[in-house]
Amino acid sequence: MTAITHPTTVAAQTTPPRLWRVAGALALAHVALFAVGIIIRGAPTTVPGQEGIEHSWSTGPLERVLAGMWVDLMAFVVLLPVVVFLARAIGRTEAGAWASRTAGAAGLAYVVTVAGAGFAAGAAATWGTAHGLDLDTALAVNNIRNFTYFTGATLLGVHALGTGIAALADGVMARWVGWAGVLVGVVALLTGPLAAIGVGTVGFPLWMLWFVALAVTMLRGKPAPA
């Protein structure tokens, strides 16, 4: 009797090492572009009222803020192929395929949420403030971008958790991608409750550190089974 091979299994076993390295380079490019974008435009504010608006947009001209947002948007453009690659390349077992595809869907949803709601709202508030929009209205619009963080952090948690479970199920990259991904995923999923005690911003930095470790692992080429 001929064994039936899962298509994801075949894809994972035949993924060339150079594609792992390309995906790792794109993952590092995402981190680098995101950091550069923040440096250019400045971090978004959560300070209420006029003080928050002035803090957010008094640090530079409109062109610089929008340029920083564009660089950040490019960071999410290069993140897309990484998310798709991981969903395809990890998942040799049925459990691993299930987890990796869930992680891929969450990663794509994260990109759509942040780019569609976060960046659009931030750009609208920035543009409106520079063209006569009253400050309270601008802050209300900008808060859409701020609260997109909580939605995005939850989706990042699903992405890290799913990728970690897939790596553990397949017996590859167990330490830095598998167990670390599960830990980071759980913390990111708790972003909302953690915000209630003043530590709600810990999820995204943890995910970013884990993602850098994942990128470095991918740069080494095709991971061997543990």
Backbone as CSV, one residue per row, in Angstrom:
resi,resn,N_x,N_y,N_z,CA_x,CA_y,CA_z,C_x,C_y,C_z
1,MET,0.849,-1.200,0.000,0.000,0.000,0.000,0.881,1.245,0.000
2,THR,0.578,2.182,-0.858,1.367,3.403,-0.974,0.910,4.416,0.057
3,ALA,1.865,4.956,0.814,1.534,5.943,1.841,1.145,7.262,1.188
4,ILE,0.180,7.922,1.787,-0.250,9.229,1.297,0.548,10.296,2.015
5,THR,1.237,11.123,1.272,2.085,12.161,1.856,1.343,13.491,1.847
6,HIS,1.313,14.140,2.974,0.648,15.449,3.077,1.408,16.450,2.218
7,PRO,0.731,17.298,1.435,1.425,18.265,0.566,2.339,19.195,1.336
8,THR,1.955,19.563,2.563,2.820,20.426,3.362,4.103,19.707,3.735
9,THR,3.988,18.381,3.976,5.172,17.591,4.296,6.160,17.617,3.146
10,VAL,5.652,17.419,1.922,6.515,17.447,0.754,7.179,18.803,0.615
11,ALA,6.418,19.875,0.802,6.967,21.224,0.673,8.062,21.466,1.683
12,ALA,7.843,21.030,2.923,8.835,21.270,3.961,10.124,20.519,3.686
13,GLN,9.989,19.274,3.177,11.174,18.460,2.958,11.967,18.906,1.734
14,THR,11.332,19.632,0.813,12.013,20.020,-0.413,12.332,21.511,-0.467
15,THR,12.098,22.245,0.604,12.401,23.672,0.610,13.903,23.882,0.551
16,PRO,14.425,24.540,-0.489,15.873,24.736,-0.609,16.414,25.627,0.511
17,PRO,17.649,25.376,0.953,18.248,26.210,2.004,18.291,27.688,1.634
18,ARG,18.453,27.998,0.359,18.538,29.413,-0.032,17.233,30.144,0.236
19,LEU,16.103,29.436,0.150,14.831,30.087,0.449,14.696,30.368,1.940
20,TRP,15.214,29.467,2.784,15.248,29.747,4.215,16.062,31.010,4.480
21,ARG,17.185,31.139,3.783,18.047,32.313,3.997,17.391,33.589,3.492
22,VAL,16.716,33.506,2.352,15.999,34.680,1.844,14.906,35.106,2.827
23,ALA,14.165,34.131,3.348,13.124,34.446,4.321,13.722,35.057,5.585
24,GLY,14.875,34.536,6.016,15.535,35.109,7.185,15.984,36.538,6.950
25,ALA,16.499,36.807,5.751,16.920,38.173,5.422,15.722,39.124,5.384
26,LEU,14.607,38.671,4.848,13.406,39.510,4.815,12.873,39.758,6.226
27,ALA,12.986,38.746,7.089,12.543,38.926,8.473,13.377,39.991,9.182
28,LEU,14.687,39.965,8.969,15.544,40.993,9.553,15.266,42.355,8.928
29,ALA,14.943,42.365,7.633,14.602,43.630,6.971,13.342,44.229,7.580
30,HIS,12.393,43.381,7.945,11.174,43.878,8.598,11.513,44.601,9.897
31,VAL,12.355,43.981,10.712,12.734,44.578,11.996,13.480,45.885,11.773
32,ALA,14.423,45.875,10.821,15.226,47.072,10.567,14.376,48.223,10.042
33,LEU,13.505,47.948,9.077,12.657,48.994,8.516,11.697,49.551,9.564
34,PHE,11.172,48.670,10.412,10.255,49.138,11.448,10.969,50.083,12.408
35,ALA,12.200,49.731,12.780,12.963,50.586,13.684,13.292,51.929,13.029
36,VAL,13.692,51.899,11.764,14.010,53.139,11.056,12.780,54.031,10.945
37,GLY,11.622,53.430,10.667,10.398,54.210,10.571,10.058,54.927,11.864
38,ILE,10.244,54.238,12.997,9.976,54.865,14.294,10.949,56.005,14.557
39,ILE,12.214,55.804,14.180,13.207,56.861,14.375,12.837,58.102,13.571
40,ILE,12.338,57.901,12.354,12.006,59.028,11.490,10.770,59.771,11.984
41,ARG,9.715,59.052,12.294,8.440,59.700,12.620,8.212,59.899,14.102
42,GLY,8.897,59.133,14.950,8.635,59.180,16.378,7.544,58.197,16.757
43,ALA,7.545,57.741,18.000,6.567,56.761,18.459,5.197,57.406,18.632
44,PRO,4.091,56.672,18.366,2.753,57.231,18.575,2.487,57.509,20.044
45,THR,1.639,58.509,20.300,1.371,58.905,21.676,0.085,58.292,22.200
46,THR,0.046,58.072,23.500,-1.190,57.665,24.165,-1.571,58.693,25.222
47,VAL,-0.882,59.851,25.236,-1.185,60.919,26.190,-2.477,61.593,25.760
48,PRO,-3.443,61.782,26.669,-4.731,62.345,26.271,-4.669,63.847,26.032
49,GLY,-5.659,64.339,25.267,-5.862,65.773,25.110,-4.851,66.454,24.210
50,GLN,-4.809,67.770,24.337,-3.956,68.589,23.478,-2.481,68.276,23.669
51,GLU,-2.085,67.961,24.897,-0.676,67.643,25.159,-0.224,66.448,24.338
52,GLY,-1.104,65.436,24.225,-0.753,64.249,23.456,-0.588,64.540,21.984
53,ILE,-1.507,65.330,21.438,-1.414,65.684,20.025,-0.139,66.469,19.749
54,GLU,0.140,67.457,20.579,1.330,68.273,20.367,2.597,67.435,20.505
55,HIS,2.582,66.492,21.448,3.756,65.619,21.607,3.956,64.738,20.382
56,SER,2.851,64.300,19.800,2.932,63.365,18.686,3.376,64.039,17.396
57,TRP,2.969,65.301,17.172,3.225,65.917,15.869,4.043,67.206,15.904
58,SER,4.569,67.568,17.056,5.368,68.790,17.112,6.856,68.509,16.976
59,THR,7.203,67.228,16.799,8.624,66.865,16.736,9.209,67.003,15.341
60,GLY,8.404,67.310,14.347,8.947,67.432,13.009,7.876,67.794,12.009
61,PRO,8.247,68.109,10.772,7.278,68.485,9.753,6.429,67.302,9.308
62,LEU,5.319,67.640,8.675,4.391,66.622,8.196,5.082,65.619,7.276
63,GLU,5.940,66.121,6.403,6.601,65.249,5.435,7.438,64.179,6.129
64,ARG,8.092,64.553,7.240,8.927,63.581,7.937,8.090,62.499,8.617
65,VAL,6.978,62.913,9.219,6.107,61.941,9.876,5.541,60.956,8.857
66,LEU,5.061,61.477,7.725,4.501,60.604,6.699,5.580,59.718,6.074
67,ALA,6.802,60.236,5.945,7.898,59.418,5.416,8.194,58.254,6.355
68,GLY,8.172,58.528,7.658,8.387,57.453,8.624,7.303,56.401,8.550
69,MET,6.054,56.826,8.376,4.960,55.878,8.235,5.124,55.026,6.984
70,TRP,5.606,55.642,5.900,5.813,54.883,4.659,6.888,53.824,4.858
71,VAL,7.962,54.159,5.567,9.015,53.178,5.842,8.454,52.032,6.680
72,ASP,7.642,52.364,7.673,7.001,51.327,8.481,6.095,50.442,7.633
73,LEU,5.379,51.051,6.699,4.506,50.275,5.821,5.321,49.298,4.981
74,MET,6.491,49.729,4.505,7.357,48.832,3.755,7.840,47.671,4.620
75,ALA,7.975,47.920,5.920,8.358,46.839,6.829,7.304,45.736,6.819
76,PHE,6.041,46.122,6.732,4.987,45.121,6.717,4.840,44.479,5.342
77,VAL,5.254,45.182,4.298,5.257,44.587,2.959,6.246,43.424,2.906
78,VAL,7.449,43.602,3.471,8.441,42.524,3.445,8.107,41.432,4.458
79,LEU,7.230,41.739,5.425,6.818,40.709,6.380,5.890,39.687,5.733
80,LEU,5.111,40.102,4.755,4.141,39.211,4.121,4.766,37.915,3.586
81,PRO,5.826,37.978,2.757,6.388,36.720,2.252,6.986,35.852,3.346
82,VAL,7.451,36.451,4.438,7.991,35.656,5.546,6.875,34.844,6.195
83,VAL,5.740,35.483,6.439,4.603,34.795,7.056,4.130,33.650,6.170
84,VAL,4.034,33.918,4.871,3.593,32.887,3.935,4.606,31.745,3.879
85,PHE,5.889,32.079,3.863,6.930,31.051,3.803,6.874,30.132,5.020
86,LEU,6.768,30.711,6.211,6.742,29.898,7.429,5.531,28.971,7.447
87,ALA,4.389,29.479,6.999,3.190,28.653,6.968,3.339,27.483,6.008
88,ARG,4.181,27.652,5.007,4.387,26.611,4.000,5.533,25.670,4.367
89,ALA,6.603,26.213,4.936,7.826,25.425,5.132,7.829,24.619,6.412
90,ILE,7.071,25.047,7.430,6.991,24.289,8.676,5.632,23.613,8.734
91,GLY,5.614,22.347,9.073,4.354,21.616,9.147,4.443,20.268,8.487
92,ARG,5.389,19.452,8.943,5.580,18.126,8.354,4.576,17.115,8.888
93,THR,4.076,17.338,10.091,3.070,16.471,10.670,1.699,17.118,10.533
94,GLU,0.653,16.356,10.798,-0.691,16.921,10.720,-0.871,18.039,11.748
95,ALA,-0.386,17.796,12.969,-0.489,18.822,14.008,0.336,20.046,13.633
96,GLY,1.535,19.808,13.088,2.389,20.918,12.682,1.784,21.727,11.558
97,ALA,1.163,21.034,10.577,0.537,21.744,9.460,-0.633,22.589,9.941
98,TRP,-1.414,22.046,10.850,-2.560,22.772,11.407,-2.083,24.039,12.122
99,ALA,-1.053,23.871,12.956,-0.539,25.008,13.722,0.106,26.051,12.818
100,SER,0.890,25.608,11.837,1.599,26.558,10.981,0.637,27.345,10.102
101,ARG,-0.415,26.702,9.630,-1.386,27.413,8.804,-2.208,28.403,9.634
102,THR,-2.500,28.026,10.878,-3.166,28.973,11.762,-2.274,30.178,12.022
103,ALA,-0.985,29.911,12.250,-0.029,30.999,12.452,0.052,31.888,11.222
104,GLY,0.045,31.283,10.043,0.095,32.070,8.817,-1.120,32.961,8.650
105,ALA,-2.306,32.426,8.956,-3.519,33.227,8.859,-3.490,34.397,9.844
106,ALA,-3.001,34.123,11.061,-2.908,35.194,12.059,-1.901,36.252,11.639
107,GLY,-0.778,35.827,11.052,0.220,36.786,10.584,-0.314,37.680,9.480
108,LEU,-1.049,37.087,8.537,-1.645,37.887,7.466,-2.697,38.846,8.029
109,ALA,-3.499,38.371,8.987,-4.501,39.236,9.607,-3.834,40.394,10.344
110,TYR,-2.678,40.128,10.952,-1.935,41.182,11.643,-1.494,42.267,10.673
111,VAL,-0.956,41.867,9.540,-0.501,42.840,8.549,-1.674,43.672,8.041
112,VAL,-2.786,43.003,7.725,-3.962,43.717,7.218,-4.510,44.683,8.270
113,THR,-4.563,44.234,9.523,-5.105,45.077,10.599,-4.256,46.313,10.820
114,VAL,-2.944,46.110,10.943,-2.057,47.236,11.238,-1.971,48.183,10.048
115,ALA,-1.798,47.629,8.834,-1.676,48.491,7.659,-3.002,49.166,7.326
116,GLY,-4.107,48.420,7.445,-5.396,48.969,7.054,-5.990,49.930,8.062
117,ALA,-5.902,49.571,9.345,-6.505,50.421,10.383,-5.480,51.331,11.039
118,GLY,-4.358,50.758,11.467,-3.376,51.540,12.206,-2.728,52.644,11.394
119,PHE,-2.144,52.291,10.262,-1.435,53.289,9.472,-2.394,54.276,8.806
120,ALA,-3.537,53.775,8.363,-4.505,54.676,7.723,-5.009,55.717,8.722
121,ALA,-5.333,55.281,9.943,-5.822,56.221,10.957,-4.724,57.194,11.375
122,GLY,-3.503,56.687,11.546,-2.404,57.565,11.929,-2.110,58.609,10.875
123,ALA,-2.124,58.207,9.608,-1.871,59.152,8.528,-2.991,60.184,8.424
124,ALA,-4.241,59.727,8.622,-5.373,60.653,8.551,-5.295,61.692,9.666
125,ALA,-4.947,61.255,10.879,-4.834,62.196,11.997,-3.692,63.181,11.774
126,THR,-2.582,62.674,11.268,-1.430,63.537,11.006,-1.753,64.577,9.941
127,TRP,-2.326,64.128,8.852,-2.683,65.035,7.753,-3.728,66.049,8.210
128,GLY,-4.730,65.572,8.936,-5.787,66.468,9.385,-5.275,67.551,10.317
129,THR,-4.368,67.179,11.239,-3.817,68.163,12.167,-3.051,69.255,11.429
130,ALA,-2.326,68.849,10.394,-1.550,69.821,9.633,-2.421,70.708,8.745
131,HIS,-3.696,70.336,8.588,-4.579,71.096,7.700,-5.824,71.600,8.431
132,GLY,-5.678,71.891,9.714,-6.736,72.591,10.422,-7.711,71.745,11.204
133,LEU,-7.538,70.419,11.258,-8.431,69.575,12.045,-8.227,69.879,13.524
134,ASP,-9.330,70.006,14.280,-9.187,70.329,15.696,-8.510,69.175,16.433
135,LEU,-7.811,69.507,17.502,-6.940,68.559,18.170,-7.693,67.389,18.801
136,ASP,-8.857,67.650,19.385,-9.609,66.566,20.014,-10.052,65.527,18.989
137,THR,-10.502,65.992,17.824,-10.892,65.064,16.764,-9.691,64.283,16.256
138,ALA,-8.564,64.968,16.103,-7.351,64.297,15.645,-6.918,63.214,16.620
139,LEU,-7.023,63.500,17.923,-6.650,62.499,18.914,-7.577,61.296,18.853
140,ALA,-8.875,61.545,18.642,-9.826,60.443,18.532,-9.491,59.543,17.353
141,VAL,-9.127,60.160,16.228,-8.743,59.377,15.058,-7.439,58.630,15.326
142,ASN,-6.489,59.311,15.951,-5.197,58.699,16.227,-5.312,57.537,17.212
143,ASN,-6.312,57.593,18.093,-6.498,56.509,19.053,-6.880,55.197,18.384
144,ILE,-7.426,55.271,17.172,-7.672,54.042,16.412,-6.344,53.334,16.161
145,ARG,-5.338,54.121,15.796,-4.003,53.549,15.610,-3.461,52.999,16.921
146,ASN,-3.639,53.736,18.009,-3.111,53.280,19.291,-3.745,51.975,19.741
147,PHE,-5.059,51.871,19.614,-5.741,50.670,20.082,-5.626,49.509,19.102
148,THR,-5.184,49.809,17.871,-4.867,48.724,16.947,-3.725,47.875,17.504
149,TYR,-2.909,48.481,18.366,-1.809,47.742,18.995,-2.328,46.512,19.738
150,PHE,-3.413,46.651,20.463,-3.929,45.527,21.253,-4.465,44.418,20.352
151,THR,-5.158,44.815,19.283,-5.618,43.815,18.322,-4.443,43.118,17.659
152,GLY,-3.459,43.922,17.242,-2.292,43.349,16.583,-1.495,42.449,17.502
153,ALA,-1.360,42.821,18.772,-0.604,42.003,19.716,-1.252,40.636,19.896
154,THR,-2.580,40.593,19.909,-3.277,39.315,20.023,-2.998,38.437,18.812
155,LEU,-3.052,39.032,17.624,-2.762,38.266,16.405,-1.306,37.802,16.370
156,LEU,-0.394,38.650,16.854,1.004,38.233,16.942,1.165,37.067,17.901
157,GLY,0.371,37.081,18.981,0.421,35.966,19.914,0.021,34.656,19.252
158,VAL,-1.034,34.698,18.452,-1.461,33.499,17.727,-0.378,33.062,16.745
159,HIS,0.258,34.027,16.078,1.317,33.700,15.124,2.495,33.016,15.805
160,ALA,2.968,33.589,16.904,4.106,33.003,17.606,3.747,31.651,18.200
161,LEU,2.568,31.548,18.799,2.138,30.293,19.407,1.992,29.196,18.363
162,GLY,1.359,29.521,17.237,1.191,28.526,16.187,2.507,28.090,15.582
163,THR,3.400,29.040,15.329,4.712,28.701,14.777,5.504,27.858,15.759
164,GLY,5.436,28.209,17.049,6.149,27.434,18.063,5.633,26.016,18.165
165,ILE,4.314,25.850,18.159,3.731,24.506,18.228,4.103,23.692,16.993
166,ALA,4.084,24.332,15.821,4.454,23.631,14.587,5.909,23.161,14.633
167,ALA,6.799,24.023,15.134,8.203,23.638,15.239,8.390,22.470,16.205
168,LEU,7.683,22.502,17.321,7.783,21.408,18.294,7.191,20.119,17.739
169,ALA,6.067,20.231,17.027,5.430,19.048,16.450,6.317,18.395,15.398
170,ASP,7.057,19.221,14.657,7.924,18.709,13.608,9.298,18.306,14.124
171,GLY,9.635,18.706,15.366,10.956,18.389,15.910,12.069,19.206,15.296
172,VAL,11.788,20.487,14.916,12.810,21.363,14.354,12.829,22.672,15.139
173,MET,13.993,23.251,15.254,14.162,24.569,15.882,13.423,24.645,17.219
174,ALA,13.551,23.590,18.013,12.714,23.456,19.207,12.987,24.543,20.244
175,ARG,14.244,24.960,20.408,14.558,25.861,21.517,14.132,27.287,21.221
176,TRP,14.727,27.920,20.217,14.511,29.346,19.987,13.231,29.654,19.231
177,VAL,12.739,28.697,18.454,11.508,28.922,17.702,10.327,28.226,18.373
178,GLY,10.543,26.992,18.829,9.467,26.213,19.414,9.033,26.685,20.789
179,TRP,9.832,26.393,21.804,9.445,26.746,23.174,9.372,28.252,23.383
180,ALA,10.317,28.970,22.790,10.284,30.431,22.915,9.042,30.999,22.242
181,GLY,8.651,30.434,21.097,7.451,30.891,20.409,6.196,30.667,21.229
182,VAL,6.113,29.519,21.896,4.957,29.237,22.751,4.888,30.245,23.898
183,LEU,6.037,30.502,24.537,6.074,31.449,25.661,5.687,32.854,25.207
184,VAL,6.288,33.319,24.121,5.994,34.661,23.606,4.532,34.757,23.172
185,GLY,4.026,33.707,22.551,2.647,33.711,22.109,1.665,33.855,23.259
186,VAL,1.910,33.133,24.344,1.022,33.209,25.505,1.048,34.612,26.105
187,VAL,2.250,35.200,26.231,2.360,36.549,26.798,1.638,37.566,25.912
188,ALA,1.825,37.452,24.594,1.181,38.395,23.678,-0.339,38.252,23.705
189,LEU,-0.838,37.043,23.871,-2.274,36.838,23.953,-2.873,37.498,25.194
190,LEU,-2.044,37.686,26.215,-2.508,38.299,27.458,-2.279,39.808,27.483
191,THR,-2.048,40.419,26.320,-1.763,41.851,26.263,-2.880,42.673,26.909
192,GLY,-4.134,42.317,26.625,-5.254,43.061,27.193,-5.281,43.025,28.715
193,PRO,-5.284,41.825,29.321,-5.246,41.756,30.787,-3.997,42.395,31.389
194,LEU,-2.855,42.245,30.712,-1.619,42.840,31.238,-1.683,44.365,31.199
195,ALA,-2.422,44.915,30.226,-2.556,46.370,30.149,-3.269,46.919,31.372
196,ALA,-4.130,46.095,31.970,-4.869,46.552,33.143,-3.959,46.773,34.348
197,ILE,-2.792,46.118,34.347,-1.854,46.300,35.461,-0.621,47.094,35.028
198,GLY,-0.714,47.729,33.858,0.343,48.643,33.426,1.500,48.041,32.683
199,VAL,1.400,46.762,32.254,2.501,46.138,31.511,1.997,45.591,30.176
200,GLY,1.040,46.278,29.591,0.446,45.802,28.354,1.316,45.966,27.128
201,THR,2.438,46.676,27.256,3.299,46.885,26.090,4.408,45.841,25.982
202,VAL,4.418,44.837,26.842,5.523,43.877,26.848,5.409,42.866,25.717
203,GLY,4.182,42.614,25.218,3.977,41.571,24.226,4.707,41.814,22.920
204,PHE,4.592,43.032,22.379,5.217,43.299,21.081,6.738,43.247,21.126
205,PRO,7.419,43.871,22.120,8.878,43.744,22.176,9.347,42.303,22.300
206,LEU,8.621,41.486,23.072,8.982,40.075,23.195,8.844,39.362,21.855
207,TRP,7.739,39.661,21.143,7.569,39.049,19.825,8.685,39.465,18.886
208,MET,9.095,40.725,18.937,10.142,41.214,18.058,11.466,40.509,18.345
209,LEU,11.796,40.311,19.633,13.014,39.588,19.985,12.949,38.150,19.486
210,TRP,11.796,37.519,19.673,11.631,36.145,19.184,11.749,36.092,17.667
211,PHE,11.216,37.088,16.982,11.245,37.110,15.527,12.673,37.276,15.021
212,VAL,13.484,38.051,15.735,14.899,38.181,15.371,15.602,36.836,15.518
213,ALA,15.330,36.127,16.619,15.914,34.798,16.809,15.469,33.849,15.698
214,LEU,14.208,33.943,15.306,13.706,33.128,14.201,14.422,33.474,12.907
215,ALA,14.632,34.766,12.660,15.312,35.199,11.439,16.736,34.660,11.386
216,VAL,17.451,34.735,12.493,18.825,34.236,12.541,18.847,32.729,12.297
217,THR,17.875,32.021,12.856,17.794,30.573,12.636,17.564,30.263,11.165
218,MET,16.691,31.022,10.506,16.410,30.786,9.093,17.607,31.110,8.220
219,LEU,18.414,32.086,8.623,19.602,32.454,7.843,20.618,31.317,7.762
220,ARG,20.520,30.374,8.685,21.443,29.242,8.682,21.078,28.195,7.623
221,GLY,19.935,28.350,7.002,19.502,27.389,5.996,18.418,26.486,6.534
222,LYS,18.134,25.413,5.828,17.074,24.502,6.192,17.339,23.864,7.553
223,PRO,16.415,23.999,8.507,16.644,23.397,9.826,16.563,21.879,9.778
224,ALA,17.474,21.245,10.505,17.475,19.795,10.576,16.562,19.335,11.708
225,PRO,15.879,18.190,11.553,15.033,17.669,12.631,15.831,17.444,13.890
226,ALA,15.228,17.763,15.052,15.916,17.573,16.324,16.023,16.097,16.636
